[in-house]
Amino acid sequence: MPLERLRAYRPEPEEPADFDAFWEKTLTEASRHGLDASFVPYDAGFATVDVYDVTFTGWGGQPVKAWLMLPRLRSGPLPAVVQYIGYNGGRGIPYSWLTWSALGYAHLVMDNRGQGGGGKNTADTPDLGPDGHGSSSPGFLTRGIEDPYRHYYRRLITDAVRAVDAVRAHEAVDPSRVAVLGGSQGGGLALAVAGLRDDVAAAVADVPFLCHFRRASQITDSGPYAEVARWLSGHRFRVEEAMETLSYFDGINFAARATAPAWFSVGLMDRICPSSTVFAAYHAYAGPAELEVFTYNGHEGGAEYDLPRKLAALRGVFGR
């Protein structure tokens, strides 16, 4: 789709009538479990950064792992960044996550339950019962696709919401200055949290996944959206059922409820998260938002070259 059409692309959202009730029930159930956030010092050998091995209670009372990095030389409560990780990645090891603490922020990196089977960053958080799932394609998008209450992303998004509470539980963090960010799946999770909480200071969503499922599954044969197409190629008469389930986890619907200032990015040559799906979420965003377009880039978007823009944005929000 040409850029001029993308700038005007505002598809009709596919939003279930009980979207808000679904998430209110989900998060109320989660809140019945104590957060039980623990921060165990981890000796990574860094001279300027303190590292903590974090465990907190996520969906279903299940433990979720994270890393917390803090600048060693600090005075007063710090603004914090909660980072969500891309598809099939995990928290890995702390040596991969030094940027934000080096810039003076508290930085919590949440693990992905049941993921971490590909790439350099493994995960330490299992995706436990009691909710199972029926038929699915390899991957995570179709796990529980027959029922939103059993879908994988109900659990992961709940973990992501609780991660904000976890970072706020540390005495070094200013609870009024917490931003959420991520790329790809992490960007989709950041949008979800911004839409489900009214107390985050900012959101950064780079090339976000989990947006505009129907279009994405129809126009790209790249994973992860291809998982949906594969499942539907076998379940030919269950398209609307699948799309209704996925609509509970669609970034467009979360964006329409988010009010914190947000910064998006998109690669016009992205075959994993097609540009039209990102523009759809960006245009649905209810709060102030900016979108950086990388015309000749794919799913890498701006990569590390886009960091100065994000840093300037967060400094404007945090005042440092």
C-alpha positions as CSV (number, residue, x, y, z in Angstrom):
1,M,0.0,0.0,0.0
2,P,1.5,3.4,-1.0
3,L,2.5,5.7,1.8
4,E,-0.2,8.3,0.9
5,R,-2.9,5.6,1.4
6,L,-1.3,4.4,4.6
7,R,-1.5,7.9,6.1
8,A,-5.2,7.7,5.5
9,Y,-5.7,4.1,6.4
10,R,-8.3,3.8,9.2
11,P,-10.0,0.4,9.0
12,E,-13.2,-0.3,10.9
13,P,-12.1,-1.9,14.2
14,E,-13.2,-5.5,15.0
15,E,-14.1,-5.1,18.6
16,P,-16.1,-7.5,20.6
17,A,-19.0,-6.0,22.6
18,D,-17.6,-7.4,25.9
19,F,-14.0,-6.3,25.3
20,D,-13.8,-4.1,28.4
21,A,-15.7,-6.6,30.5
22,F,-13.4,-9.4,29.4
23,W,-10.3,-7.5,30.4
24,E,-11.8,-6.2,33.7
25,K,-12.6,-9.7,34.7
26,T,-9.2,-11.0,33.6
27,L,-7.3,-8.3,35.6
28,T,-9.6,-8.6,38.6
29,E,-8.8,-12.3,38.8
30,A,-5.1,-11.6,38.5
31,S,-5.3,-9.0,41.3
32,R,-6.6,-11.6,43.7
33,H,-3.1,-13.0,43.8
34,G,-0.5,-11.1,45.7
35,L,2.2,-9.6,43.6
36,D,5.0,-11.1,45.8
37,A,7.7,-9.3,43.9
38,S,11.2,-10.3,44.9
39,F,14.5,-8.7,43.9
40,V,17.5,-11.0,44.4
41,P,20.9,-9.3,43.8
42,Y,22.7,-10.9,40.8
43,D,26.4,-10.6,40.5
44,A,27.0,-9.8,36.8
45,G,30.3,-8.2,37.4
46,F,29.2,-4.8,36.2
47,A,31.1,-1.8,37.6
48,T,28.3,0.7,37.1
49,V,25.0,-1.2,37.1
50,D,23.2,-3.2,39.8
51,V,21.3,-6.3,38.6
52,Y,18.4,-8.0,40.3
53,D,16.9,-11.4,39.4
54,V,13.2,-10.6,39.7
55,T,10.2,-12.8,40.3
56,F,6.6,-11.6,40.5
57,T,3.2,-13.1,40.3
58,G,1.5,-12.9,36.9
59,W,-1.5,-14.6,35.3
60,G,-3.1,-17.3,37.4
61,G,-0.9,-16.8,40.4
62,Q,2.1,-18.1,38.3
63,P,5.6,-16.8,38.8
64,V,7.1,-14.6,36.1
65,K,10.8,-13.8,35.8
66,A,12.4,-10.5,34.9
67,W,15.7,-8.6,35.2
68,L,15.9,-5.3,36.9
69,M,18.9,-3.1,36.1
70,L,19.7,0.0,38.1
71,P,22.5,2.6,37.7
72,R,24.7,2.1,40.6
73,L,25.3,5.8,41.1
74,R,21.8,7.1,41.8
75,S,20.1,9.6,44.0
76,G,16.4,9.8,44.6
77,P,13.7,7.7,43.0
78,L,14.4,6.8,39.3
79,P,12.1,6.9,36.3
80,A,11.6,3.4,35.0
81,V,11.3,1.7,31.6
82,V,9.5,-1.7,31.4
83,Q,10.6,-3.5,28.3
84,Y,8.7,-6.3,26.6
85,I,10.5,-8.8,24.3
86,G,9.8,-9.9,20.8
87,Y,8.3,-13.2,19.6
88,N,9.8,-16.4,20.9
89,G,12.5,-14.5,22.8
90,G,13.1,-14.4,26.6
91,R,14.9,-12.3,29.1
92,G,18.1,-14.1,28.3
93,I,21.1,-12.8,30.3
94,P,21.5,-9.3,31.8
95,Y,24.5,-8.5,29.5
96,S,22.0,-8.0,26.7
97,W,20.1,-5.2,28.4
98,L,22.5,-2.4,29.5
99,T,21.3,0.6,27.4
100,W,18.5,2.1,29.6
101,S,20.3,1.7,32.9
102,A,23.4,3.3,31.3
103,L,21.2,6.2,30.4
104,G,20.1,6.6,34.0
105,Y,16.8,4.7,34.2
106,A,15.6,1.8,36.1
107,H,15.0,-0.9,33.5
108,L,12.8,-4.0,34.0
109,V,12.9,-6.7,31.2
110,M,10.0,-9.0,31.5
111,D,10.4,-12.7,30.5
112,N,7.9,-14.2,28.0
113,R,6.1,-17.2,29.5
114,G,6.6,-20.4,27.5
115,Q,8.7,-18.7,24.8
116,G,12.5,-18.3,24.4
117,G,12.9,-21.3,22.1
118,G,14.5,-19.3,19.3
119,G,17.2,-16.6,19.0
120,K,19.8,-15.6,21.4
121,N,17.6,-14.8,24.4
122,T,16.1,-17.8,26.2
123,A,13.3,-17.7,28.7
124,D,12.9,-18.9,32.3
125,T,9.1,-18.6,32.7
126,P,7.0,-21.7,31.9
127,D,3.4,-21.3,30.6
128,L,1.7,-23.5,33.2
129,G,-1.9,-24.8,33.5
130,P,-4.7,-25.0,34.4
131,D,-5.9,-23.5,31.1
132,G,-5.1,-25.8,28.2
133,H,-5.8,-25.2,24.6
134,G,-7.4,-27.2,21.8
135,S,-6.2,-27.4,18.2
136,S,-3.3,-25.0,17.3
137,S,-0.6,-24.5,14.7
138,P,3.0,-24.4,15.8
139,G,3.7,-21.1,17.6
140,F,1.6,-19.1,20.0
141,L,-1.0,-17.2,18.0
142,T,-3.4,-20.1,17.7
143,R,-3.0,-21.5,21.3
144,G,-6.5,-21.2,22.5
145,I,-7.8,-19.7,19.3
146,E,-11.2,-21.3,20.0
147,D,-11.8,-19.4,23.2
148,P,-10.4,-16.0,24.3
149,Y,-10.5,-17.1,27.9
150,R,-8.0,-19.9,27.1
151,H,-5.9,-18.0,24.6
152,Y,-2.2,-17.7,25.2
153,Y,-2.1,-13.9,24.9
154,R,-4.6,-13.5,27.7
155,R,-1.9,-14.9,30.0
156,L,1.0,-13.0,28.5
157,I,-0.8,-9.6,28.4
158,T,-1.8,-10.1,32.1
159,D,1.9,-10.7,32.9
160,A,2.8,-7.5,31.1
161,V,0.2,-5.5,33.1
162,R,1.5,-6.9,36.3
163,A,5.2,-6.1,35.3
164,V,4.4,-2.4,35.8
165,D,3.3,-3.2,39.4
166,A,6.5,-5.2,39.9
167,V,8.9,-2.4,38.9
168,R,7.0,0.0,41.1
169,A,7.5,-2.3,44.0
170,H,11.2,-1.5,44.1
171,E,12.2,1.3,46.4
172,A,14.6,2.8,43.8
173,V,11.7,3.5,41.4
174,D,9.5,6.6,41.1
175,P,6.0,5.0,40.7
176,S,4.7,8.0,38.9
177,R,7.3,7.8,36.1
178,V,7.0,4.4,34.4
179,A,7.0,3.9,30.7
180,V,6.4,0.8,28.7
181,L,8.2,-0.1,25.5
182,G,9.1,-2.9,23.1
183,G,9.5,-4.0,19.5
184,S,7.4,-6.4,17.4
185,Q,5.6,-8.6,20.0
186,G,7.0,-6.3,22.7
187,G,5.5,-3.3,20.9
188,G,2.1,-5.0,20.8
189,L,2.4,-5.7,24.6
190,A,3.3,-2.1,25.2
191,L,0.2,-1.0,23.4
192,A,-1.9,-3.5,25.4
193,V,-0.6,-2.3,28.7
194,A,-1.1,1.4,27.7
195,G,-4.7,0.6,26.8
196,L,-5.4,-1.4,30.0
197,R,-3.7,1.0,32.5
198,D,-4.3,4.7,32.8
199,D,-1.2,5.2,35.0
200,V,1.8,4.7,32.6
201,A,3.7,7.8,31.7
202,A,4.5,6.8,28.1
203,A,4.5,4.0,25.5
204,V,6.9,3.2,22.8
205,A,5.8,0.6,20.2
206,D,8.3,-0.2,17.5
207,V,7.0,-2.2,14.5
208,P,4.3,-3.6,16.7
209,F,2.9,-7.1,16.3
210,L,-0.6,-8.2,17.4
211,C,-2.4,-5.6,15.4
212,H,-5.2,-5.9,12.7
213,F,-5.1,-9.7,12.7
214,R,-7.5,-10.2,9.8
215,R,-5.6,-8.1,7.4
216,A,-2.2,-9.3,8.6
217,S,-3.1,-13.0,8.2
218,Q,-4.4,-12.3,4.7
219,I,-1.5,-10.3,3.2
220,T,1.7,-11.9,4.6
221,D,2.9,-15.4,4.5
222,S,5.6,-14.7,7.1
223,G,5.4,-15.7,10.7
224,P,3.9,-15.3,13.2
225,Y,0.8,-14.1,11.4
226,A,1.1,-17.1,9.0
227,E,0.3,-19.3,12.0
228,V,-3.3,-18.0,11.8
229,A,-3.5,-18.6,8.0
230,R,-2.2,-22.2,8.5
231,W,-4.8,-23.0,11.1
232,L,-7.6,-21.5,9.0
233,S,-6.4,-23.4,5.9
234,G,-7.4,-26.5,7.8
235,H,-10.4,-25.1,9.7
236,R,-12.0,-23.5,6.7
237,F,-15.4,-22.7,8.2
238,R,-14.1,-21.2,11.5
239,V,-12.7,-17.9,10.2
240,E,-15.1,-15.7,12.1
241,E,-14.7,-17.7,15.3
242,A,-10.9,-17.3,15.1
243,M,-11.1,-13.6,14.3
244,E,-13.5,-13.0,17.2
245,T,-11.1,-14.6,19.6
246,L,-8.1,-12.6,18.3
247,S,-10.0,-9.4,18.5
248,Y,-9.7,-9.5,22.3
249,F,-5.9,-9.2,21.8
250,D,-5.8,-6.7,18.9
251,G,-3.6,-3.7,19.4
252,I,-6.1,-1.5,17.5
253,N,-8.6,-2.1,20.3
254,F,-6.1,-1.4,23.0
255,A,-4.8,1.7,21.2
256,A,-8.3,3.1,21.2
257,R,-8.3,3.1,25.0
258,A,-4.7,4.4,25.5
259,T,-4.1,8.0,26.6
260,A,-0.4,8.2,27.5
261,P,1.9,9.8,25.0
262,A,3.1,7.3,22.5
263,W,5.8,6.9,19.9
264,F,5.5,4.3,17.1
265,S,7.8,3.2,14.3
266,V,7.1,1.3,11.1
267,G,9.2,-0.2,8.3
268,L,7.4,0.1,4.9
269,M,9.2,-3.0,3.7
270,D,8.2,-5.1,6.8
271,R,6.8,-8.5,5.8
272,I,6.5,-9.7,9.3
273,C,4.3,-6.9,10.7
274,P,3.0,-5.2,7.5
275,S,3.0,-1.5,7.5
276,S,-0.8,-1.1,7.1
277,T,-1.3,-3.0,10.4
278,V,1.0,-0.6,12.2
279,F,-0.7,2.5,10.7
280,A,-4.1,1.0,11.7
281,A,-3.0,0.9,15.3
282,Y,-1.3,4.3,15.2
283,H,-4.5,5.9,13.8
284,A,-6.6,4.3,16.4
285,Y,-4.5,5.6,19.3
286,A,-6.6,7.8,21.5
287,G,-3.7,9.8,23.1
288,P,-1.0,11.9,21.6
289,A,1.1,9.8,19.3
290,E,3.9,10.2,16.8
291,L,5.0,7.7,14.1
292,E,8.5,7.4,12.6
293,V,8.4,5.9,9.1
294,F,11.5,4.0,7.8
295,T,10.8,3.8,4.1
296,Y,13.5,1.3,3.1
297,N,13.5,-0.9,6.2
298,G,11.8,-4.1,7.0
299,H,11.0,-5.5,10.5
300,E,14.2,-4.1,11.9
301,G,12.7,-0.6,11.6
302,G,15.0,2.0,12.9
303,A,16.9,-0.5,15.1
304,E,19.5,1.2,17.4
305,Y,19.6,4.2,15.1
306,D,16.1,5.1,16.4
307,L,17.2,5.1,20.0
308,P,18.1,8.9,20.2
309,R,14.5,9.7,19.2
310,K,13.0,7.5,21.9
311,L,15.5,8.8,24.5
312,A,14.5,12.4,23.7
313,A,10.9,11.5,23.9
314,L,11.2,9.9,27.3
315,R,13.4,12.7,28.7
316,G,10.6,15.0,27.7
317,V,8.1,12.9,29.6
318,F,10.3,12.2,32.6
319,G,12.0,15.5,32.9
320,R,15.5,14.0,32.8
